[in-house]
Amino acid sequence: MSRDSFRTSIFNIIEYINKTELSASGKKLVLHYFNQSKMPTSYRKAIEAIERYLSDSLPVGSTRSPQLQKLIEEMALEAEKWDSE
C-alpha cells in the first residue's frame, strides 16, 4: 500500500464534493488536518480532515450519491490497508 494512494483517495473525495481540483496548499492543509487528528483509525482521521477542510459534515447514508459512496469506500479500503501495515 502506498501513502500516495491513500492520500489521493482523501483528495478525490474533497475534489468530488467541491467540483474542483485541490491546490498544492489545499492538499498540505488536508494532510495537516489528518496528522493533527486524535482519532483512533486512519479512516476516522481522514473523515475528520475532510470535514474540517470542507467546514461541513459528509453526507450520510442515502443522501450520498453513488459516486461519493464509491469514493468513500475506496478511501476506507486504503485506510484499512494503511492501519494494517
N, C-alpha and C positions, 0 to 999 in steps of 0.2 A: 504494500500500500504506500502510495506516495503522499507526502504532505500536500503537494500541488493539487492532487485530485480532490482531497478533502476541502482545501481552501476554495478551489474552483466551484465545488458543489454549493458552498455557502454563498459565494458571489453570484452564482446563477440564480439563486432564489431572489436575492435583492434586485438583480437586474431584471428579472421577470416581473416582479411587482412594480418596480419603478419605470419599467419600459425604456430603460436607458443603460448604457454601459457605465460601470463604475470607473471613476478616475483612479489613478495610482494613489492619490491621497485618500480617496474614499476606501480603497482596499486596505490601506495601512490603518485607517481608523477602525474598520471592522475587525481586523486582526488584533488591534489594541483592545477593543471591547472583549474579544474572545479570550485573550490572555489575562485580562483583569477579572474575568468571571470566577466566582467561587462555586459554581455549580459542580455537582459530582461526576458528570459524564461529559464527554466531548459533544454529544448530541445536544444536551441541555445548554452547554456553553455556547454552542453555535446558535441555538434558538434565541438565547439571551442577547448575543451580539447582533443578530439580525434585527430583533425587535428594538434594541437601543438605537441602531443605525436608522431604522425606519421611523422611530418615535411612535410606533404603533404595534399592536399585537398582530401576529399572523392570523389569518382566518382559520377557523376550526371546522372540523367535520365536513358536512355537506356544503358549507359556504366556500370551500376551496374548489378552484377549478381543477379539472383532471390534470392539466399540465403542472399546476402548482403542487398538487398531491404527488405527482411523479417526481418532481424536483426534490421535495421534502423526503420522500422515500429513498432517493438516491443519496441524499446527504446523510440520512440515518444509517444507511449501509456503510458509507465511508467512515462515519463516526464510530460505528461498531468495530470496524477493522482497525481504526486508529487506537481505540481503547484496548484492543486485544494484543497489541504489539508490546 
